[in-house]
Amino acid sequence: MSKVTKTNKETKKQALLSPKEKKAAKDAKKSAGVSIPIGAR
């Protein structure tokens, strides 16, 4: 059996956010301090 190669490869999807933007969003979320206290459930 021979291998079949795809002739029409899909193009790589562009990221919605750049790595720097992702890091900035993550840091902003961390610094916001939106956490639920353990006893508040």
Summary of the structure (lengths in Angstrom):
residues: 41
radius of gyration: 21.4
end to end distance: 59.9
largest distance: 62.8
contacts: 34
relative contact order: 0.09
helix: 41%
strand: 0%
